[in-house]
Amino acid sequence: MAAAAGDESHHLRAALREAFGDSSDSESDAPARVSTSCGRGRGGVVGGKRWRWDAVAGVRGLWLCTGFLYADEQASLLAAIQREGWFISDVHNQAMRFGDLPSWANELSMLIREAICVGDVSAATDAELTNEDEYSCPLPSDLLWREPFFDQLIANRYKPGEGICAHVDLMRFDDGIAIISLESACVMQFSQAEPGGTARDILKQGDIESTKVPVHLSPGSLVLMSGDARYLWKHGINRKPGAQLWDGRELEQDYRTSVTMRKLLASPN
């Protein structure tokens, strides 16, 4: 596994440099080491980039990396999406791709994996979770090193005031889902679909409400959902006037683009 991780790191950095360029904040050309475990206390620095992961309190398996993409990387990713021509007309606000993803999406997948491998897990999180807990890392290793990492994406283009109803992603998709936010900030609400239930229960009783857990998604942020967060919690965005409040102030509602990356479950034989 260590040798495989080393080869992965070499190809990863070459692809990322081609996709996003060298960071202007980089102060060192020293090679980064990719590990199969969390970057607990190691700073998570790769080519001058520092990722910090925070576990969202109250939702097991939900992690937020606020500074996943720099401003120039956000612009590059948005430009790549626009070049696809998916949203030329306001009539179309969603695009899906399966299997053979665009090259920029594959590069984004590698960047997500890199951030998980070397990102810093906050000390506050360390105090709450133990090393034996499968949720003490942004993504379990069996999901982190699966191949392909992701093979399905959804790009959404939200107009000012638009949101999405609370839902649990379809069970045709595997565990481990990533959401990257671009342009406007928003608040994503998580609500327990069925306390103590199973994935099958959710499909039957998916409209049961409980306490909501708000998560602020700033431009360039990355959310990872696995385990409970993926199967037992619904997520949605209420963009009605007055609904987008954070720290006592209302967020400006402008256009927002999101990229959701998932992996299809293998078809039963």
Backbone as JSON, one array per atom type, in Angstrom:
{
  "sequence": "MAAAAGDESHHLRAALREAFGDSSDSESDAPARVSTSCGRGRGGVVGGKRWRWDAVAGVRGLWLCTGFLYADEQASLLAAIQREGWFISDVHNQAMRFGDLPSWANELSMLIREAICVGDVSAATDAELTNEDEYSCPLPSDLLWREPFFDQLIANRYKPGEGICAHVDLMRFDDGIAIISLESACVMQFSQAEPGGTARDILKQGDIESTKVPVHLSPGSLVLMSGDARYLWKHGINRKPGAQLWDGRELEQDYRTSVTMRKLLASPN",
  "N": [[0.82, -1.2, 0.0], [1.98, 1.25, 0.73], [3.86, 1.7, -1.32], [2.16, 1.93, -3.5], [0.78, 4.21, -2.76], [2.83, 6.07, -2.92], [3.4, 6.12, -5.71], [0.94, 7.04, -6.55], [0.98, 9.6, -5.48], [2.98, 10.88, -7.02], [1.9, 10.94, -9.68], [-0.38, 12.3, -9.08], [0.41, 14.94, -8.27], [1.6, 15.84, -10.63], [-0.58, 15.89, -12.41], [-2.22, 17.71, -11.09], [-0.72, 20.05, -11.18], [-0.82, 20.52, -13.89], [-3.53, 20.93, -14.24], [-4.29, 23.01, -12.44], [-2.12, 24.63, -12.15], [0.94, 25.95, -10.63], [0.82, 26.86, -7.25], [0.74, 30.24, -6.23], [1.3, 30.79, -3.67], [3.12, 29.02, -2.84], [6.01, 28.03, -1.09], [7.9, 26.18, -1.14], [9.49, 23.52, -2.9], [9.63, 21.0, -2.11], [8.97, 17.52, -2.18], [5.75, 16.11, -1.51], [4.44, 13.87, 0.96], [2.3, 11.2, 0.63], [-0.14, 9.69, 2.56], [-2.0, 6.89, 3.85], [-3.51, 7.49, 5.97], [-5.11, 9.94, 8.13], [-4.01, 13.39, 8.12], [-3.19, 14.07, 10.81], [-2.31, 16.6, 12.83], [-0.12, 17.17, 11.2], [-0.14, 19.3, 9.58], [-0.79, 19.31, 6.85], [0.36, 20.29, 4.39], [0.9, 20.79, 1.01], [2.82, 21.58, -1.64], [2.67, 24.23, -0.79], [0.02, 24.52, -0.18], [-2.48, 24.35, 2.31], [-4.66, 22.25, 3.84], [-7.47, 22.08, 5.93], [-9.45, 20.06, 7.9], [-12.67, 19.8, 9.3], [-14.76, 18.14, 11.5], [-18.25, 17.98, 11.38], [-20.18, 18.86, 14.02], [-22.45, 16.69, 15.58], [-23.27, 15.24, 13.37], [-22.34, 12.3, 12.36], [-19.69, 11.29, 10.27], [-19.71, 13.45, 8.57], [-17.84, 15.89, 7.04], [-16.04, 18.95, 6.68], [-14.13, 20.93, 4.53], [-13.09, 23.97, 4.44], [-11.33, 25.69, 2.99], [-10.75, 24.39, 0.5], [-10.3, 24.91, -2.28], [-8.29, 27.41, -3.77], [-8.87, 30.88, -4.73], [-8.09, 31.32, -7.44], [-8.06, 28.7, -8.37], [-10.73, 28.03, -8.08], [-11.81, 29.72, -10.04], [-10.63, 28.57, -12.32], [-11.78, 26.01, -12.31], [-14.5, 26.68, -12.57], [-14.43, 27.86, -15.09], [-13.75, 25.63, -16.64], [-16.06, 24.09, -16.35], [-17.9, 25.8, -17.57], [-16.95, 25.73, -20.18], [-17.88, 23.31, -21.02], [-20.39, 23.8, -21.95], [-22.85, 23.29, -20.8], [-24.65, 24.97, -19.47], [-25.56, 27.02, -21.12], [-28.06, 27.97, -21.79], [-30.66, 29.35, -19.75], [-32.6, 27.58, -19.24], [-31.54, 25.1, -18.74], [-30.23, 23.74, -15.9], [-28.84, 21.74, -14.71], [-26.44, 19.14, -15.06], [-25.45, 15.84, -15.81], [-22.98, 13.31, -15.65], [-21.7, 10.1, -16.43], [-19.49, 7.41, -15.75], [-17.09, 7.71, -18.02], [-15.54, 10.42, -17.21], [-15.1, 14.03, -17.67], [-11.76, 15.36, -18.22], [-11.03, 17.35, -16.38], [-12.66, 16.74, -14.24], [-11.68, 14.27, -13.4], [-9.16, 15.12, -12.55], [-9.95, 16.77, -10.48], [-10.99, 14.85, -8.76], [-8.63, 13.54, -7.99], [-7.43, 15.62, -6.61], [-9.15, 15.89, -4.44], [-8.7, 13.44, -3.16], [-6.0, 13.8, -2.49], [-6.19, 15.95, -0.68], [-7.57, 14.72, 1.4], [-5.73, 12.79, 2.19], [-3.49, 14.22, 3.19], [-4.47, 16.35, 4.58], [-5.08, 18.45, 7.46], [-6.43, 17.43, 10.5], [-8.43, 18.92, 12.84], [-7.41, 19.87, 16.19], [-9.44, 20.05, 18.04], [-11.26, 18.25, 17.05], [-9.81, 15.91, 17.4], [-10.0, 15.56, 20.13], [-12.57, 14.77, 20.45], [-12.93, 12.45, 19.01], [-11.75, 9.09, 18.62], [-8.77, 7.28, 17.62], [-9.5, 4.77, 16.88], [-12.01, 5.02, 15.95], [-14.03, 4.79, 13.11], [-14.93, 7.08, 12.0], [-13.13, 9.08, 12.45], [-11.57, 10.1, 10.51], [-11.66, 11.98, 7.44], [-12.56, 10.32, 5.37], [-13.17, 6.85, 5.19], [-10.58, 4.37, 4.71], [-11.12, 2.3, 2.89], [-12.91, 3.44, 1.13], [-11.46, 5.63, 0.29], [-9.34, 4.58, -1.24], [-10.52, 3.18, -3.3], [-11.1, 2.17, -6.7], [-12.63, 3.14, -9.68], [-12.15, 6.3, -7.97], [-14.24, 8.21, -8.07], [-17.0, 8.0, -10.32], [-19.12, 9.32, -11.34], [-20.75, 12.39, -11.85], [-22.5, 15.37, -10.9], [-23.33, 18.5, -12.01], [-24.58, 21.49, -10.85], [-26.38, 24.46, -11.46], [-27.37, 27.12, -9.77], [-29.84, 29.61, -9.67], [-30.23, 32.95, -8.28], [-31.86, 32.69, -5.21], [-32.75, 30.11, -5.63], [-32.92, 26.7, -4.49], [-32.57, 23.41, -3.06], [-34.57, 20.6, -2.39], [-34.68, 18.84, 0.74], [-32.99, 15.75, 0.93], [-31.99, 12.28, 0.67], [-29.3, 10.86, -0.99], [-29.7, 8.72, -3.85], [-29.84, 5.13, -3.49], [-28.48, 3.78, -5.39], [-25.99, 4.73, -5.59], [-22.7, 4.54, -4.26], [-21.21, 4.57, -0.94], [-19.64, 7.55, 0.4], [-19.52, 10.62, -0.65], [-18.86, 13.62, -2.39], [-19.05, 17.17, -2.32], [-18.5, 20.11, -4.0], [-18.39, 23.6, -3.7], [-19.03, 26.58, -5.53], [-18.79, 30.07, -6.41], [-21.48, 31.79, -5.07], [-21.98, 31.84, -1.49], [-23.7, 29.57, 0.72], [-26.14, 28.08, 2.94], [-26.25, 24.84, 3.92], [-28.6, 22.56, 5.01], [-28.76, 19.92, 7.3], [-30.72, 17.17, 8.16], [-32.0, 14.62, 10.26], [-32.96, 11.68, 8.75], [-34.17, 9.31, 9.57], [-34.05, 8.58, 12.74], [-31.79, 6.33, 14.09], [-32.38, 4.5, 12.14], [-32.2, 2.42, 9.15], [-30.65, 2.29, 5.89], [-32.61, 1.23, 4.19], [-34.91, 1.79, 5.65], [-34.98, 4.55, 5.37], [-35.78, 4.98, 2.74], [-38.45, 4.33, 2.93], [-39.43, 6.02, 4.9], [-38.68, 8.69, 4.43], [-39.38, 11.32, 5.01], [-39.35, 12.11, 7.63], [-38.75, 14.46, 10.13], [-36.19, 16.06, 12.08], [-33.98, 17.61, 14.43], [-32.28, 20.25, 12.84], [-29.08, 20.59, 11.33], [-27.06, 23.14, 10.54], [-24.78, 23.95, 7.87], [-22.24, 25.99, 6.78], [-21.46, 26.76, 3.55], [-18.91, 27.96, 1.94], [-17.53, 29.71, -0.95], [-15.42, 27.58, -2.8], [-15.3, 25.58, -0.94], [-15.35, 22.2, 0.39], [-17.37, 19.43, 0.96], [-17.64, 16.33, 2.58], [-19.42, 13.31, 2.69], [-20.08, 10.42, 4.46], [-20.93, 7.1, 5.65], [-23.08, 7.49, 8.39], [-23.78, 10.17, 7.75], [-24.13, 10.04, 5.02], [-26.15, 8.08, 4.66], [-28.13, 8.24, 6.69], [-28.89, 10.84, 7.05], [-30.6, 13.62, 5.71], [-29.95, 16.15, 3.24], [-30.2, 19.56, 2.26], [-31.02, 22.73, 0.67], [-32.39, 25.7, 1.58], [-33.46, 28.37, -0.05], [-35.2, 30.49, 0.23], [-36.32, 33.91, 0.71], [-34.82, 35.39, 3.52], [-34.11, 32.97, 4.63], [-31.47, 32.24, 4.4], [-29.41, 32.57, 6.62], [-26.53, 33.34, 8.51], [-24.41, 33.43, 11.26], [-25.94, 35.49, 12.3], [-26.43, 37.21, 10.19], [-27.82, 37.9, 6.93], [-27.1, 36.0, 4.1], [-25.84, 37.03, 0.95], [-27.69, 36.34, -1.88], [-26.8, 34.98, -4.74], [-25.82, 33.77, -8.01], [-24.95, 30.34, -7.89], [-22.74, 27.61, -8.22], [-22.43, 24.13, -8.09], [-20.57, 21.09, -7.67], [-21.11, 17.76, -7.55], [-19.74, 14.7, -6.63], [-19.74, 11.23, -7.1], [-19.82, 7.62, -6.68], [-20.91, 4.97, -8.64], [-22.7, 2.06, -7.6], [-21.67, -1.29, -8.08], [-23.21, -3.28, -10.58], [-25.51, -5.85, -9.8], [-24.7, -9.29, -10.28]],
  "CA": [[0.0, 0.0, 0.0], [2.84, 2.43, 0.79], [4.42, 1.93, -2.65], [1.07, 2.41, -4.35], [0.51, 5.59, -2.37], [3.9, 6.91, -3.44], [3.17, 6.29, -7.14], [-0.25, 7.88, -6.68], [1.38, 10.98, -5.18], [3.74, 11.42, -8.15], [0.98, 11.23, -10.76], [-1.33, 13.27, -8.55], [0.95, 16.3, -8.29], [1.8, 16.22, -12.03], [-1.88, 16.22, -12.97], [-2.74, 18.92, -10.45], [0.02, 21.2, -11.71], [-1.32, 20.77, -15.24], [-4.91, 21.41, -14.17], [-4.47, 24.23, -11.68], [-0.89, 25.43, -12.12], [1.63, 25.99, -9.35], [0.26, 27.88, -6.36], [1.59, 31.41, -6.01], [1.63, 30.84, -2.26], [4.08, 27.96, -2.53], [7.33, 28.48, -0.65], [8.81, 25.05, -1.14], [9.3, 22.54, -3.95], [9.87, 19.69, -1.52], [7.87, 16.61, -2.5], [4.84, 15.81, -0.41], [4.27, 12.44, 1.23], [0.91, 10.81, 0.72], [-0.36, 8.62, 3.52], [-3.35, 6.34, 3.83], [-4.2, 7.93, 7.17], [-5.35, 11.38, 8.2], [-2.86, 14.23, 8.43], [-3.47, 14.57, 12.14], [-1.23, 17.36, 13.43], [1.02, 17.31, 10.32], [-0.23, 20.56, 8.87], [-1.45, 19.14, 5.57], [0.9, 21.22, 3.4], [1.35, 20.21, -0.24], [3.09, 22.64, -2.59], [2.26, 25.51, -0.24], [-1.4, 24.48, 0.16], [-2.78, 23.75, 3.6], [-6.06, 21.89, 3.99], [-7.91, 21.81, 7.29], [-10.72, 19.36, 7.95], [-13.45, 19.92, 10.53], [-15.94, 17.28, 11.6], [-19.44, 18.75, 11.72], [-20.72, 18.34, 15.27], [-23.81, 16.17, 15.56], [-23.53, 14.39, 12.19], [-21.2, 11.41, 12.16], [-19.34, 11.05, 8.88], [-19.82, 14.68, 7.79], [-16.62, 16.66, 7.17], [-15.98, 20.17, 5.88], [-12.83, 21.55, 4.26], [-13.53, 25.29, 3.98], [-10.41, 26.25, 2.01], [-10.3, 23.33, -0.4], [-9.79, 25.51, -3.5], [-7.96, 28.83, -3.79], [-9.71, 31.67, -5.63], [-7.73, 31.07, -8.84], [-8.49, 27.34, -8.68], [-12.18, 28.11, -8.26], [-12.04, 30.32, -11.35], [-10.25, 27.59, -13.33], [-12.79, 24.96, -12.32], [-15.72, 27.24, -13.12], [-14.22, 28.03, -16.53], [-13.81, 24.29, -17.26], [-17.48, 23.72, -16.4], [-18.55, 26.64, -18.58], [-16.54, 25.27, -21.51], [-18.68, 22.14, -21.4], [-21.6, 24.27, -22.63], [-24.03, 22.72, -20.17], [-25.57, 25.97, -18.93], [-25.66, 28.15, -22.04], [-29.43, 28.46, -21.65], [-31.17, 29.33, -18.38], [-33.52, 26.45, -19.11], [-30.78, 23.96, -18.24], [-29.52, 24.07, -14.67], [-28.19, 20.54, -14.16], [-25.83, 18.23, -16.02], [-24.95, 14.6, -15.21], [-22.06, 12.5, -16.45], [-21.46, 8.79, -15.85], [-18.4, 6.6, -16.33], [-15.92, 8.42, -18.55], [-15.74, 11.82, -16.82], [-14.17, 14.99, -18.27], [-10.43, 15.31, -17.61], [-10.98, 18.23, -15.22], [-13.33, 16.05, -13.14], [-10.73, 13.28, -12.89], [-8.14, 15.85, -11.81], [-10.58, 17.21, -9.25], [-11.05, 13.66, -7.91], [-7.3, 13.33, -7.42], [-7.18, 16.68, -5.64], [-9.92, 15.53, -3.25], [-7.96, 12.37, -2.48], [-4.79, 14.4, -1.9], [-6.58, 16.74, 0.49], [-7.92, 13.79, 2.48], [-4.52, 12.09, 2.64], [-2.52, 15.05, 3.91], [-5.13, 17.44, 5.28], [-4.95, 18.51, 8.91], [-7.64, 17.26, 11.27], [-8.31, 19.88, 13.94], [-7.17, 19.34, 17.54], [-10.73, 19.93, 18.7], [-11.84, 17.0, 16.59], [-9.06, 14.83, 18.03], [-10.46, 15.38, 21.5], [-13.9, 14.18, 20.41], [-12.92, 11.16, 18.33], [-10.59, 8.26, 18.88], [-8.14, 6.75, 16.41], [-10.17, 3.54, 16.51], [-13.32, 5.34, 15.39], [-13.95, 4.88, 11.66], [-15.33, 8.42, 11.58], [-12.13, 10.05, 12.88], [-10.9, 10.54, 9.29], [-12.68, 12.47, 6.52], [-13.12, 9.24, 4.56], [-12.55, 5.56, 5.5], [-9.56, 4.0, 3.73], [-11.66, 1.46, 1.82], [-13.51, 4.35, 0.15], [-10.42, 6.52, -0.21], [-8.47, 3.93, -2.22], [-11.26, 2.42, -4.3], [-10.88, 2.58, -8.08], [-12.27, 4.56, -9.62], [-12.56, 7.02, -6.77], [-15.58, 8.66, -8.45], [-17.27, 7.79, -11.74], [-20.35, 10.01, -11.68], [-20.79, 13.76, -11.34], [-23.62, 16.25, -11.18], [-23.05, 19.93, -11.9], [-25.81, 22.25, -10.69], [-26.28, 25.91, -11.58], [-28.49, 27.68, -9.03], [-30.12, 31.03, -9.8], [-30.48, 33.58, -6.98], [-33.12, 32.29, -4.58], [-33.04, 28.69, -5.83], [-32.31, 25.76, -3.57], [-32.86, 22.01, -3.37], [-35.3, 19.96, -1.3], [-33.91, 17.9, 1.56], [-33.06, 14.41, 0.35], [-30.88, 11.34, 0.8], [-28.94, 10.44, -2.35], [-30.2, 7.4, -4.23], [-29.05, 4.0, -3.02], [-27.69, 3.24, -6.51], [-24.65, 5.27, -5.44], [-21.91, 3.99, -3.16], [-20.88, 5.46, 0.17], [-18.58, 8.5, 0.11], [-19.99, 11.61, -1.61], [-18.17, 14.9, -2.26], [-19.73, 18.33, -2.89], [-17.66, 21.3, -4.09], [-19.2, 24.8, -3.9], [-18.41, 27.68, -6.26], [-19.52, 31.33, -6.49], [-22.14, 32.27, -3.85], [-22.06, 31.02, -0.29], [-25.06, 29.17, 1.1], [-26.24, 27.24, 4.14], [-26.86, 23.53, 3.67], [-29.21, 22.04, 6.23], [-28.81, 18.47, 7.45], [-31.77, 16.73, 9.09], [-31.96, 13.17, 10.37], [-34.06, 11.1, 7.99], [-34.83, 8.32, 10.42], [-33.14, 8.31, 13.86], [-31.53, 4.93, 14.39], [-32.89, 3.64, 11.08], [-31.27, 1.88, 8.16], [-30.82, 2.87, 4.56], [-33.9, 0.78, 3.66], [-35.95, 2.54, 6.35], [-35.01, 5.91, 4.84], [-36.56, 4.99, 1.52], [-39.86, 4.22, 3.29], [-39.84, 7.08, 5.81], [-37.69, 9.73, 4.17], [-39.81, 12.68, 5.3], [-39.36, 12.36, 9.07], [-37.87, 15.58, 10.44], [-35.62, 16.17, 13.42], [-33.18, 18.82, 14.56], [-31.47, 20.57, 11.67], [-27.69, 20.98, 11.56], [-26.67, 23.98, 9.41], [-23.37, 23.96, 7.48], [-21.96, 27.12, 5.9], [-20.65, 26.37, 2.4], [-18.31, 29.13, 1.31], [-16.94, 29.39, -2.25], [-14.18, 26.81, -2.71], [-15.36, 24.59, 0.14], [-15.61, 20.81, 0.04], [-18.07, 18.63, 1.96], [-17.61, 14.88, 2.37], [-20.43, 12.57, 3.44], [-19.94, 8.96, 4.45], [-21.57, 6.47, 6.8], [-24.34, 8.06, 8.84], [-24.08, 11.41, 7.01], [-24.56, 9.7, 3.67], [-27.34, 7.24, 4.61], [-29.13, 8.5, 7.72], [-29.19, 12.26, 7.13], [-30.96, 14.33, 4.49], [-29.32, 17.46, 3.07], [-30.94, 20.42, 1.35], [-30.72, 24.16, 0.73], [-33.58, 26.54, 1.53], [-33.01, 29.68, -0.51], [-36.27, 31.48, 0.31], [-35.88, 35.15, 1.37], [-34.72, 35.32, 4.97], [-33.73, 31.63, 5.09], [-30.03, 32.09, 4.34], [-28.82, 33.33, 7.71], [-25.34, 32.76, 9.12], [-23.82, 34.37, 12.23], [-26.82, 36.63, 12.51], [-26.6, 38.07, 9.01], [-28.36, 37.21, 5.78], [-26.13, 35.86, 3.03], [-26.24, 37.52, -0.36], [-28.09, 35.23, -2.73], [-26.44, 35.19, -6.13], [-25.64, 32.49, -8.68], [-24.07, 29.37, -7.23], [-22.49, 26.38, -8.95], [-21.91, 23.04, -7.26], [-20.19, 19.84, -8.34], [-21.24, 16.6, -6.67], [-19.04, 13.55, -7.19], [-20.16, 9.99, -6.46], [-19.45, 6.39, -7.37], [-22.01, 4.03, -8.83], [-22.53, 0.71, -7.09], [-21.54, -2.3, -9.12], [-24.48, -3.95, -10.9], [-25.52, -7.25, -9.32], [-24.56, -10.29, -11.35]],
  "C": [[0.86, 1.25, 0.0], [3.42, 2.75, -0.58], [3.36, 2.48, -3.58], [0.75, 3.85, -4.05], [1.57, 6.52, -2.91], [3.74, 7.18, -4.93], [1.98, 7.21, -7.38], [0.11, 9.34, -6.47], [2.08, 11.63, -6.36], [2.8, 11.84, -9.29], [-0.01, 12.31, -10.36], [-0.82, 14.69, -8.72], [1.17, 16.77, -9.73], [0.49, 16.65, -12.67], [-2.43, 17.5, -12.39], [-2.03, 20.17, -10.94], [-0.5, 21.57, -13.1], [-2.72, 21.39, -15.19], [-5.02, 22.78, -13.55], [-3.24, 25.13, -11.66], [-0.25, 25.36, -10.75], [1.07, 27.12, -8.51], [1.25, 29.01, -6.16], [2.0, 31.52, -4.56], [2.68, 29.81, -1.87], [5.44, 28.54, -2.18], [8.34, 27.35, -0.7], [8.46, 24.11, -2.28], [9.53, 21.13, -3.43], [8.7, 18.77, -1.82], [7.03, 16.31, -1.27], [4.74, 14.31, -0.25], [2.78, 12.15, 1.39], [0.79, 9.62, 1.64], [-1.78, 8.09, 3.38], [-4.12, 6.75, 5.07], [-4.37, 9.43, 7.15], [-4.07, 12.12, 8.54], [-3.0, 14.87, 9.8], [-2.23, 15.26, 12.72], [-0.05, 17.59, 12.51], [0.94, 18.56, 9.45], [-0.85, 20.46, 7.5], [-0.96, 20.06, 4.49], [1.4, 20.45, 2.2], [1.56, 21.34, -1.22], [2.6, 23.99, -2.09], [0.8, 25.54, 0.17], [-1.59, 23.8, 1.51], [-4.27, 23.5, 3.68], [-6.35, 21.61, 5.45], [-9.3, 21.19, 7.23], [-11.38, 19.53, 9.31], [-14.63, 18.97, 10.47], [-17.12, 18.14, 12.04], [-20.09, 18.11, 12.94], [-22.16, 17.88, 15.09], [-24.13, 15.26, 14.39], [-22.29, 13.54, 11.94], [-20.97, 11.17, 10.68], [-19.47, 12.27, 7.99], [-18.61, 15.56, 8.09], [-16.63, 17.85, 6.21], [-14.55, 20.65, 5.77], [-13.13, 22.91, 3.62], [-12.64, 25.83, 2.87], [-9.89, 25.22, 1.02], [-9.68, 23.9, -1.67], [-9.47, 26.99, -3.28], [-8.86, 29.55, -4.8], [-9.39, 31.41, -7.1], [-8.12, 29.66, -9.28], [-10.0, 27.28, -8.89], [-12.52, 28.66, -9.64], [-11.72, 29.34, -12.47], [-11.29, 26.48, -13.45], [-14.09, 25.47, -12.94], [-15.61, 27.43, -14.63], [-14.3, 26.68, -17.26], [-15.26, 23.82, -17.38], [-18.2, 24.52, -17.48], [-18.19, 26.21, -20.0], [-17.31, 24.03, -21.96], [-19.96, 22.55, -22.13], [-22.89, 23.75, -22.04], [-25.09, 23.77, -19.84], [-25.66, 27.21, -19.82], [-27.04, 28.79, -21.94], [-29.87, 28.37, -20.2], [-32.14, 28.18, -18.15], [-32.82, 25.25, -18.48], [-29.97, 24.39, -17.01], [-28.84, 22.87, -14.02], [-27.63, 19.69, -15.29], [-25.27, 17.03, -15.27], [-24.01, 13.9, -16.18], [-21.77, 11.2, -15.69], [-20.28, 8.12, -16.54], [-17.2, 7.41, -16.73], [-16.1, 9.92, -18.3], [-14.78, 12.74, -17.57], [-12.83, 14.99, -17.53], [-10.35, 16.2, -16.37], [-11.64, 17.58, -14.0], [-12.43, 14.97, -12.55], [-9.62, 13.95, -12.09], [-8.69, 16.36, -10.48], [-10.69, 16.05, -8.26], [-9.71, 13.41, -7.23], [-6.97, 14.39, -6.38], [-7.94, 16.42, -4.34], [-9.18, 14.46, -2.45], [-6.71, 12.91, -1.81], [-5.11, 15.17, -0.63], [-6.94, 15.85, 1.68], [-6.66, 13.16, 3.07], [-3.65, 12.96, 3.53], [-3.15, 16.2, 4.68], [-5.02, 17.32, 6.8], [-6.32, 18.37, 9.56], [-7.48, 18.07, 12.55], [-8.13, 19.18, 15.28], [-8.48, 19.16, 18.29], [-11.42, 18.63, 18.32], [-11.14, 15.81, 17.24], [-9.58, 14.53, 19.42], [-11.8, 14.66, 21.53], [-13.9, 12.76, 19.86], [-11.65, 10.39, 18.64], [-10.03, 7.72, 17.58], [-8.83, 5.47, 15.94], [-11.51, 3.8, 15.83], [-13.19, 5.52, 13.88], [-14.31, 6.26, 11.15], [-14.3, 9.47, 11.98], [-11.27, 10.53, 11.72], [-11.97, 11.03, 8.32], [-13.31, 11.4, 5.64], [-12.43, 7.93, 4.94], [-11.64, 5.11, 4.37], [-10.12, 3.13, 2.6], [-12.36, 2.29, 0.75], [-12.44, 5.23, -0.5], [-9.61, 5.9, -1.34], [-9.21, 3.04, -3.2], [-10.92, 2.98, -5.69], [-12.07, 2.18, -8.94], [-12.78, 5.21, -8.34], [-13.99, 7.54, -6.94], [-15.77, 8.36, -9.94], [-18.6, 8.41, -12.16], [-20.29, 11.41, -11.09], [-22.1, 14.43, -11.73], [-23.13, 17.68, -11.01], [-24.39, 20.66, -11.86], [-25.52, 23.74, -10.78], [-27.53, 26.52, -10.95], [-28.62, 29.17, -9.32], [-30.32, 31.63, -8.4], [-31.86, 33.17, -6.44], [-33.47, 30.83, -4.76], [-32.32, 27.83, -4.81], [-32.61, 24.34, -4.01], [-33.53, 21.39, -2.16], [-34.41, 18.97, -0.55], [-34.1, 16.48, 1.02], [-31.87, 13.59, 0.81], [-30.57, 10.85, -0.6], [-29.38, 9.0, -2.61], [-29.25, 6.29, -3.82], [-28.3, 3.3, -4.16], [-26.24, 3.72, -6.44], [-23.99, 4.72, -4.19], [-21.78, 5.01, -2.04], [-19.76, 6.41, -0.27], [-18.96, 9.45, -1.01], [-19.32, 12.94, -1.33], [-18.97, 16.0, -2.95], [-18.79, 19.52, -2.84], [-18.55, 22.49, -4.43], [-18.4, 25.9, -4.59], [-19.35, 28.89, -6.27], [-20.17, 31.67, -5.15], [-22.03, 31.28, -2.69], [-23.51, 30.64, -0.03], [-24.98, 28.38, 2.39], [-26.95, 25.96, 3.75], [-27.35, 22.97, 5.0], [-29.22, 20.51, 6.2], [-29.87, 18.12, 8.5], [-31.82, 15.21, 9.07], [-33.19, 12.57, 9.7], [-34.87, 10.11, 8.81], [-33.9, 7.96, 11.56], [-33.03, 6.82, 14.15], [-31.98, 3.98, 13.3], [-31.8, 3.11, 10.18], [-31.52, 2.56, 6.82], [-32.17, 2.47, 3.96], [-35.04, 1.53, 4.34], [-36.11, 3.93, 5.77], [-35.88, 5.98, 3.61], [-38.05, 4.95, 1.82], [-40.33, 5.43, 4.09], [-38.89, 8.26, 5.67], [-38.11, 11.12, 4.54], [-39.91, 12.96, 6.8], [-38.33, 13.42, 9.4], [-37.33, 15.48, 11.86], [-34.82, 17.46, 13.45], [-32.31, 19.02, 13.34], [-30.07, 21.0, 12.11], [-27.26, 21.83, 10.35], [-25.17, 23.92, 9.15], [-23.16, 25.08, 6.48], [-21.01, 26.67, 4.79], [-20.15, 27.63, 1.7], [-17.76, 28.75, -0.06], [-15.59, 28.69, -2.09], [-14.18, 25.76, -1.64], [-15.69, 23.21, -0.41], [-16.27, 20.12, 1.22], [-17.95, 17.16, 1.58], [-18.65, 14.22, 3.27], [-20.16, 11.07, 3.32], [-20.64, 8.4, 5.68], [-22.91, 7.09, 7.12], [-24.74, 9.29, 8.02], [-24.62, 11.1, 5.63], [-25.92, 9.0, 3.68], [-28.46, 7.66, 5.56], [-29.51, 9.97, 7.86], [-29.56, 12.79, 5.75], [-30.18, 15.64, 4.44], [-30.09, 18.25, 2.03], [-30.56, 21.87, 1.57], [-32.02, 24.93, 0.55], [-33.14, 27.95, 1.17], [-34.14, 30.72, -0.53], [-35.76, 32.73, 1.02], [-35.91, 35.01, 2.89], [-34.24, 33.99, 5.51], [-32.23, 31.46, 5.17], [-29.35, 33.0, 5.37], [-27.61, 32.59, 8.25], [-24.67, 33.81, 10.0], [-24.63, 35.65, 12.36], [-26.99, 37.55, 11.32], [-27.1, 37.23, 7.85], [-27.32, 37.18, 4.66], [-26.7, 36.41, 1.73], [-26.52, 36.34, -1.27], [-27.83, 35.58, -4.19], [-26.33, 33.83, -6.79], [-24.67, 31.61, -7.9], [-23.95, 28.14, -8.11], [-21.94, 25.33, -7.98], [-21.56, 21.85, -8.12], [-20.26, 18.73, -7.3], [-20.61, 15.4, -7.35], [-19.37, 12.3, -6.37], [-19.63, 8.8, -7.25], [-20.66, 5.47, -7.44], [-21.7, 2.69, -8.19], [-22.43, -0.26, -8.26], [-22.89, -2.99, -9.34], [-24.42, -5.38, -10.39], [-25.44, -8.22, -10.48], [-25.84, -11.09, -11.54]]
}
